Amino acid sequence: MAVFTPLTDAQVAAFLSRFDAGSLVAVEGVPAGTENSTFFVTTDRQELVLTLFEQGEHEELPFFVELLDYLDEHRLPVPGPLHDHDGIALHSLADKPALLFPRLPGQHPHHPNLAQCRALGDALGHMHKVSQRFPGHRPNPRDLHWLLPMHHKVLAYLSPEDQALMMDEVEIYQGFFDGHPELPQGALHGDLFRDNTLFDGDRLGGMIDFYNGCTGDLLFDLAIVINDWASQADGRLDAERYATILAAYQAQRPLEAAERDAWPMMLRMTALRYWLSRLLVVYVDPPAHDLTPHDPDQFRTILKRRLEEGALPLPEVTS
């Protein structure tokens, strides 16, 4: 159960009284999640999600509130946090930072169809188009600057072949991006896997869990999406899902020439980013709670495929 700080009905009812959200009817702990305590809250007026932040840098939470407020104002399908009677969203509950959100409709798409891929690409393109004007700033915590020192921490746990693969890749990325023109910047989701979206049929009900949100290369965000949404079990790219997501994305925000040039390398770098982060959880920094970590080999497989087969051609933008 991913509720690390239990709450009583009385605690939740008192918390709700700060908001114009109705009176408590029921509260239920949510078993999903790996870092925070999450509860579904039903009032006499609406369905809500209450999150207690158990880990991470709490001083960065105002950035996430500002980003979600900004995207919500621009009509993106995100859970804009509720603000209390004084206009404040971030509070403390059970000595933990707490936020209250509307509960968005839908389920995670385990096997997304093309209509769902199109909706996701359209929403991400829209988000990146408007996020370039977002005034907040939080450096990308998992970009090349992170890969350079962190990959050394896992080398001792890898086979000689995988050690060479990881070291060679990081060196290649450094050489490529150090000499490459700057890519378009903006606010990113940072972790837009299928299980961070909700679909009501083919309609995108929401993009959720922005706690890897940051500012950086927009292409980084897009590559994360493609490596998850358009990869088959053996790591190969699914041509239809790939083309559908990218065509819908580019209808909102066409990729620039520098991004098209960097695309194959960014797919490789984001694959290694997840291979490394999952290895760190397994061998170096296990989660604070008794949870099963994700399998690192999934992204080693994806990385190997990107090296062997490269990227599929990017769809051309039609006017």
Buried (B, 14 or more C-beta within 10 A) or exposed (E): EBBBBEBEEEBBBEBBEBBEBBEBEEBEBBEEBBBBBBBBBBBEEEBBBBBBBBEBEEEBBBBBBBBBBBBBEBEBBBBBBBBBEEEEBBBEBBEBBBBBBBBBBBEBBEEBBBBBBBBBBBBBBBBBBBBEEBEBEBEBEBBBEBBEEBBEBBBEBBEEEBBEBBBEBBEBBBEBBEEEEEBBBBBBBBBBBBBBBBBEEBEBBBBBBBBBBBBBBBBBBBBBBBBBBBBEEEBBBBEEBBBBBBBBBBBBBBBBEBBBBBBBBBBBBBBBBBBBBBBBBBBEEEEEBEEEBBEBEBBBBBBBBBBEEEBBEBBEEEE
